[in-house]
């Protein structure tokens, strides 16, 4: 499991470079590449918040609407058999495939501890 930073509804990755002896990351789920780094966790957190503020200020200066970190849509690639079985299950329960996927994700996230164990055992 990775550590994630959060500030103003933006999320940032956390990585460590042993060679450079520096923490670094990027703002996740926006198309612009916004990186940040620090020599300590405290510096990394401050750099992340500064990067988010800079991103928002830059967007305002150039008249661009800042991207929302998560828009509520994404594509998922699954084996055709899983796609078929999910579609049949959804139809049998009179819901859309999209509604089934939303419910399945919510169900899994409500059981984070079980999912964590299952993912670790793969």
Beta strands, then each sheet from edge to edge (+ up, - down):
strand 1: 4-7
strand 2: 10-13
strand 3: 15-17
strand 4: 22-26
strand 5: 35-38
sheet 1: 1+ 2-
sheet 2: 3+ 4- 5+
end
